[in-house]
Amino acid sequence: MTGAPDRQAGNGVPPSAAPRANTLRLKKLNLPADQRRALLRALVTEVRAKAVRKHVDHIITLAKNGSLHARRQALAFVYDAELVKSIFEQAPLRYKDRQGGYTRVTALPTLRRGDAAEMATIELV
C-alpha cells in the first residue's frame, strides 16, 4: 500500500461521504423478509399493527389506481385473488375522497398473557 486514502470499492467515494439514499423505510422486526411477511399477515401486537398499516394503506392506494399493474402488485403481497378482486371493487368507491390514512390502529386495554405485550387492532376507517 502506498498510503492512498481508503475508498469504497468501485466508485472512489469515501464511505463517510456516501449518500444515504437507501435508508430503512419500514421496521424489520428482527426477521428475514419471508418470515416478516408471514408475521405481518398474522398480526396481533401494537408494533405489528403499526408495521402492517403501511402495507394496507399501500394496497388500498393501488386499488384506487385500478390498473392491471396495480392489481398484480397487490397480488404480490396478498395471495388470495378473491380478496384482491373484492378490494379493487370496493376500495375506489369507499375511499374516493380520501387521499390516505385508510386504517386506524386502536390499542386494546388488555395486555397479552405471558409476555405482557401491548395488543391492538387495525381497522379500516
LUMTIDREN-371151 format. One record per atom (N, C-alpha, C): x, y, z. Coordinates in steps of 0.02 Angstrom, whole numbers, plus 50000, padded with zeros to 5 digits. Layout:
N
XYZ ...
***
This chain:
125
500424994150000 500005000050000 500445006250000 500235011249965 500635017349958 500365023050000 499925021650045 499655026850087 499055030450057 498755027550005 498165030649974 497585030250023 497145035350023 496575035150069 496105029350054 495805026650107 495325021250098 494735023750058 494535019950009 493975021849966 493495015949962 492875017549951 492375012349940 492515009149873 492485002649870 492664999049809 492225001249750 492545003149697 492185004349635 492045011549617 491845015749664 491635022349643 492085027949667 492585026649707 493055031749727 492785036749777 492235035149811 491955039649860 492105036749929 492385040749974 492505038150041 491845036150075 491855030950116 491235028650147 490875034050187 491245038550218 490925043750258 490545048750215 490715049350150 490385054250107 489855050950063 489725044550073 489225041050031 488535043650048 488105044449998 487425046950011 487005041850048 486505044250084 486085039950124 485405039150091 485405037150029 484775036749991 484365030650012 484685025250029 484325019050044 484255018150119 483905022550151 483795021950222 483215017250236 483175014850297 482665010050316 481975013350314 481515010450276 480855013450268 480315009850308 480435003750329 479955000250370 480314995750419 479984994250472 480294990450526 480414983250504 481004980750520 481184973950501 480954968750552 480794971050613 480554966650666 481034960850680 481664961850665 482194956950678 482064950150645 481794950250584 481624944150548 481834944650475 481974938850443 482074938950371 481434940950334 481494942850272 480934945650234 480334940850231 480454934450217 479884929850210 479534928750277 479914928250331 479604927350396 479254933750419 479534939550400 479214945850418 478534946550383 478494944650319 477854945050283 477344940350315 477564934250334 477104929550366 476874932250434 477314935350470 477144938050535 476644943850529 476744948050479 476294953750470 475594951550450 475544945750418 474874943250399 474494940750460 474854938850512 474544936150573 474654940950631 474554947350620 474734952250670 474284951950731 474574953650788 474184954050849 474414959750893 475054961450896 475294966550943 475264973450911 475344978450953 475314985350929 475874986950880 476474984250893 477034985450848 476894982350779 476614976350779 476464973150715 475894976750679 475404979250716 474854982950685 475114989250651 475564992750683 475844998850653 476274997150592 476604991350594 477014989350537 476584987350477 476014983950489 475594981650434 475164987350406 475064992650445 474644998250423 474905001250358 475565001850351 475855004550290 475685000250229 475714993750238 475564989250183 474834989550162 474384989850211 473674990150196 473504996650160 473785002250184 473655008650151 473915008550079 474485005350069 474765005050001 474315000749955 474064995249980 473634990949939 472984994549921 472704998449968 472105002249952 472255007649901 472835010749906 473035015749855 473095012349787 473365006349785 473415002649722 472715001249695 472244999549740 471564998049718 471235004249689 471375010049717 471095016249690 471375017649621 471995015649608 472295016449542 471925011949492 471845005549511 471425000949472 471734997949410 472364999349395 472664996649334 472854989349343 473004986049289 473214979049291 473864978249329 474324982949319 474964982749354 474854983549430 474404987949449 474254988849520 473944982549550 473514979249512 473204973049535 473734967649546 474214967249501 474754962249507 475204963949566 475314970349578 475714972249636 475354970249701 474704971049703 474314969049762 474334961549771 474304957849716 474334950449720 475014948049744 475534952049737 476194950149761 476204949949837 475784953849870 475774953849943 475184949849971 474604950649941 474004946949964 473924941049916 473974935049942 473974929149899 473274926749879 472754929549907 472074927549893 471794931849836 471704928949777 471474932749719 470774935449728 470344931749763 469664934049775 469654940149821 470104940249870 470154946049915 470394952149877 470884951349833 471124956849793 470574959449747 470194954949718 469634956949675 469134961049715 468974958749775 468504962349817 468764969249837 469404969649854 469704976049872 469674980849813 469844978449754 469864982749695 469154984949673 468644981249693 467954983249677 467694988349728 467834987349792 467524991349845 467934997449865 468594997049866 469015002449892 468945008949852 468935008849785 468875015249749 468225018949765 467685015349778 467055018649794 467055021249866 467335017249911 467315019049982 467805024649999 468375024949965 468895029749983 469045034749927 468555036349885 468675040749829 468875047849851 468625050149908 468775056949931 469355057249980 469635051549999 470175051450048 470845050250013 471345054250032 472005053850000 472485049250036 472315046750093 472745042250130 472445041250199 472795037450241 472545036250308 471915031950308 471945026350273 471355022050266 471255017450326 471755017050370 471715012450426 471805016050492 471585012850546 471665015550613 471905009950658 472425011250696 472675006450745 472405008450813 472035003950845 471725005250909 472035000550961 472315003451013 472614999451066 472054996151107 472154989851124 471674986351167 471864987351240 471384987351285 471524988851355 471904983251391 471904977251364 472234971651399 472904970251368 473344967351409 473994965151386 473974957551375 474404955151330 474414947951316 474714944251376 474394938751395 474654934651449 475304931451426 475774930951471 476404927651455 476974932451446 476884937451403 477424942251392 477204949451401 476584950651418 476304957251431 476394961951371 476334959251310 476394963451251 475754967551243 475834973751220 475264978051209 474894975651146 474254974351153 473854971851098 473494977551063 473344976450999 472994981650961 472604978350905 472134982250878 471774980150819 471884985350765 471854983150703 471894987750647 471224987350611 470954993250596 470294993450564 470294998550507 469854997450460 469775002150405 469355008050428 469545013950407 469175020050426 468555020550384 
***
